[in-house]
């Protein structure tokens, strides 16, 4: 069965339509109005081997917060829908990704219990026009709406662009591992409880 989802979310602050295919080839069509976020979502799709389409319009004249957080919300909901009842998935994923002097680790459990552990410190408050504090908001929205346990840890790095990119690529690789079918499981739920 195709593991895809299309989610539309409209509020007074943002209007977002997102389509996710977990078994894609890494194609991305991203338009959020935030150049650096587009760059990071493209990296997420490419390194997760997801097909991802995002069309977002937001109140960017105020700041980038609402659009960034709401894209995380919609992506999380799409991930939860696309992964379905979690039968046969690997469930856990982890990755350690370097980006020049930066090194980031992501670990994921598609557990149904949402949590974000964020251990990343940016030396610069902005990358271009984007506030670096918004990356934590994005990943929290993603984790809580996908109902996953997500740990992102910065191991090294001084350049904010490199640190952010390493975080997104590590998350992509960890997600790719966690959602991958485990042929030894068949259609079993990967839990001793029999449910996730």
Beta strands, then each sheet from edge to edge (+ up, - down):
strand 1: 4-10
strand 2: 14-21
strand 3: 28-31
strand 4: 51-58
strand 5: 92-99
strand 6: 102-109
strand 7: 115-119
strand 8: 126-127
strand 9: 130-131
strand 10: 149-156
sheet 1: 1+ 2- 4+ 3+
sheet 2: 5+ 6- 10+ 7+
sheet 3: 8+ 9-
end
